[in-house]
């Protein structure tokens, strides 16, 4: 009986040992295959210089808060083009206007494709917006529609009245608050928002009694969206863990995006319910929303693409404008003697 037990245990041990050896052998073969593939895929041309980092995390632990200052010092050491290993990705930094012209103009077709952060992927519904889409037929079609229907000289001239009226209102509001603190960033945000919404769907989004409250709420939401896109995210450096959303950035982006898109949905649904009867005519042309809805009926566009275009347009027109004006005013207040008479 003891002999049978020993024999059984030995047989089981031999079987387990065989399985363990087989697993180790398979794992080793996979590792060798991956290593060979990576070595075979290495480019024959030399890569740019750059600082050495640590295994797995690369140079991530050594990055500071003011990246532009740090990159300037690194460019002085490594030259106008250098690389950084950040997590599992290689980043190339360009720090001269000459190389920037090569990348953004001469070789734009090569470098135009995006590697968007996880937050931007959620914001753009998987790269549906102009900003985060790859250089493909979808991007060219979206850009063509936006440029032709909104940014053309004719349409910008037709919207001159909107801009003039809104600037007049802004000047009046600032004048009425003489002697008190003025949140110029908020005022410029609301003004820019009203101009761009008048252009794309025919009326101001924030006006009347609810102007301040809705303007403040929207500014906070859009500022949060911009902040989330620029936040360092583990998922961007280690895509293998992106599904986990360890920092909750994608979940927060989804919440903020939902707030803005709820407004878009209301505007779109109201226009669809009216069957275009409320479309604003300017210079014999329909507003941008009506044109997009007609393209939707032709199966050229869908609601997601419409909201993506609205998000691009409103973010680009409000956040950058209000931020620029705030910085200009800050510089004028700090250096009043350098301002023009």
Secondary structure, 3 states (H helix, E strand, C coil): CHHHHHHHHHHHHHHHHHHHHHHHHHHHHHHHHHHHHHHHHCCCCCCCCCCCCECCCECHHHCCCCHHHHHHHHHHHHCCEEEEEECCEEEEEECCHHHHHHHHHHCHHHHCCCCCCHHHHHHCCCCCCCCCCCCCHHHHHHHHHHHHHCCCHHHHHHCHHHHHHHHHHHHHHHHHCCCCCCCHHHHHHHHHHHHHHHHHHCCCCCCHHHHHHHHHHHHHHHHHHHHHHHCCCHHHHCHHHHHHCCCCHHHHHHHHHHHHHHHHHHHHHHHHHCCCCCCCEECCEECHHHHHHHHHHCCCCCHHHHHHHHHHHHHHHHHHHHHHHHHHHHHHHHCHHHCCC
